Amino acid sequence: MNDLVTRVLDGQRRLENLIADLADEDVRAPSALPDWSRGHVITHLEQNTAAFTRQAEYARRGELIDVYDGGAAGRAAAIEREAGRGAQELRTALARAHAALAEAWARAGEDDWKRPVRYRDTTLFDTVHARWREVEIHMVDLDLGYRPSDWSLDFCDHVADFLGARVPEGTHLTLVADDAERRWSVGDGDPVVLRGNAGDLAAWLAGRAPAKPVTVETGSLPELGPWP
């Protein structure tokens, strides 16, 4: 467990370095996500960090709390309200949120990681995996030079496992990584084989544009379902 926590905290530091030199016009420029500026993405990352911090704090007390005040609508409104901040204000808010999450996780004992949380009705440890996804995938969305090819092979393994649920029923999907000794398979039914670099295959599963093309070797490219 501690290895994954360390990995996520390292990712958060890389995120802070990625945005360290942005000016106000840079954070107001479009991100790779439709209708979101980089300020929207950074604000979401900040607020997501705060949400996981309070999941941890309440879990340690044996209590449950909603992930976001006001649910999905409250989350969306808060992002829109804060996305227009200047670059320095965004950086400061994100760094403070990161520090608070690191402190909350540091206080968690071995048994605390098994405690239930309201996030997806899972455990506190599952929020560490979730934060890993948020940091790595949204760093790509910022469109600042961080690419799926920068994802670790361990992260690609996790994406293939978690997002395999997007594969439509009746499809047996096999992903063959050309740049690593990896072959991921999920589902039952008509065979589909996709080949590409590990990061590009993971990006396709995550609904992001691969840096290099993903090749269909068998069958036809399936339409992925929603995120689990």
N, C-alpha and C positions, 0 to 999 in steps of 0.2 A: 504493500500500500504506500509506504513512504517513498518508494522509487517513483511511483506515478505522481504523487504530490510534488516531488522535486521537479519532475519533468514539466508539469503544468506551470509551476512558479517560474521555471527557467523560460518557458514560452511567454509568460507575461512580461518578463524583463526584455525579451526580444521584441515584443510588441511596443513597449515603451521606447526602445531604441529606434524602432521603425518610424515612429511619428515624432521623434525628438526635434527634427529640424523643420517641421512643417510651419508655414506661415498661414495667416488667416485665409488668404485666397485658396490655399491648398486644401484646407479642411472644408471649404465651401464648394469645392469642385466635386463633380460626380464620382461616386464609387462604382464598382462593378455590379452593384445591386440596383435593379430598376427603382427609380424615384428616390433613391437615398444618396445623399452626399456622404463624403468621408466623415463629416461631423455626425451624421446619423449613425454610422457604423461605430464610431468611437463612443458615442453616447450610449448606444445599446450595450457595448462591451462593458462600459462603466456600470450601468444599471444592472446588467446581468451579474457582474461581480458582487455588487451589493446584495442582490437577491440570494446568491449562494452563501454569502456571509451570514445572513440572517437565518437561512435554512440550517446552517451549522450551529449557530448560537442557540436556536430554539431546540434543535435535536439534542444537544448536550443536556438540556434541562428536561428532556422527555416530553417536549411539547411540539405541536405542529403549527405551521403558519403558511398562509398562501405565498406563492413564489413572488407575485407582484400585487401590490395594492390595486384593487379594481380590476384584476384579471387581465385578459388580453387587451381590452379597451383601455384600461389604465396604463398598461405598458406602452401601447402605441402613443397615447396622449403625452406621456412623460418624455418619450423620445422626441416627438415633434417640438415639445416645449423647450428642450435643452439643446437640440442639435445645432442651433445657430450661434452657440458660444464661440469665442475666439480660440485660436490654436493653443495658447498658453493655458487658458482656463480649462480646456478639454484635457490637456496633458496632466495638469495638476489634479483634476478630479479623478482621472483614471488611476494615477499613481496612488492616490489616497485610498481608493477602493481596493487596489491590489494589496496594499499594505494591511488593510483591515482583514481581507480574506486570508492572507498568509498567517496573520495572528490567530484568527479563528480556527484555522486548520491545525496550527501548532498546539492549540489547547485540547484538541480532540485525542482522547485515549483510544486504545485498541478496540474496546467495546463500543465506543461512540460511533465508529464508522459503520456499525451494523444497525444503528438506530434508524427508524423510519423518518422520512421527510415527506412533505406534501408534493415536492417536485416529482411528477410522474408516478406518485405513490411508490417510491423506491426507497433506497437507503442513502445515508449521507455519503457513502463511498461512491455511489452512482453519480452524485453531483460532481465529483472530481473528473470522472470520464466526460461528463457533459461540458464542464468548463474547458477541458482539453479540446473538444470539438469546437467550441465557441472561439477560442483563441486562434487555433490553427486555420480554421476555414475563413474566419473573418479577416485575418491578416491578408489572405489572398484577395478577399473582397475589397480591401482598401486600395488595391491597384497601385502599390508603391514598390513593385519589384519583387515582392515575396510571391513565390509560385508553388503550385502543387509539387513540383520537383524538389522543393525544399522540405517537404514533409518527410519525417522519418519513416522507415519501413514499419516500425511498430505502430505508428499512427495509421498507416495505410491498412495494416492488419485490423486495427480497431474499426476503421471506417467500413471495411468489407464485412466485418461481423455485424456491426450495428445497423448499417444501411442495407444489408441484404434483404431486410423486410420490405424494401421498395420493389423488389423483383415481382412482377405480376404472377398470379397463380397460373399454373400450367406451363411454366418456363423453367427449365433447368439451365441456369446461367453459370458459365465458367469464365473466370477472368485470369488470363495468363500474363504475368509480368515479364517483359523482355529484359529488364535491367536488374532483376532480382530472382532468387529461387523461390518464387511464390506462385501458387495456383489456387485461387479461391473459387469455391463452388457453392451454390445455394439454389434451393427450389427443386421441384420435380416437374417433369413434363418434356416438352419439346426442347431439344438441346440448342443452346446459343453459346458460342465461344467468341469472346472478345480478347484482343491482344493489344498490348501497349505498355508503356512504362507504368510502374506501380503508382506513382503520384497521379498520372493522367487517368488511370482506371478508377482510382479513389475519387478524383475530381468529378468524373462522369457520374459516379454513384451519388455524389453529394449535390449534383445539379449545377456544377461549375464547369466552365469551359476548359477542356484539357489543353495543355501547352502544345502537345503534339497529338496528331490524330490517333484515335482508337480504332483499330481495324476489326471488322466483323469477319471472322473466319468461317463460322457455321451459323446458319439461321439468319434472322434479321434482328436489327437493333430493337429491343423492347421499349415500350413506353413505361417509365418507372412510375410507381405510385407515390403517394405523399410520404413525407418523413414520418417515422414511427413516433 
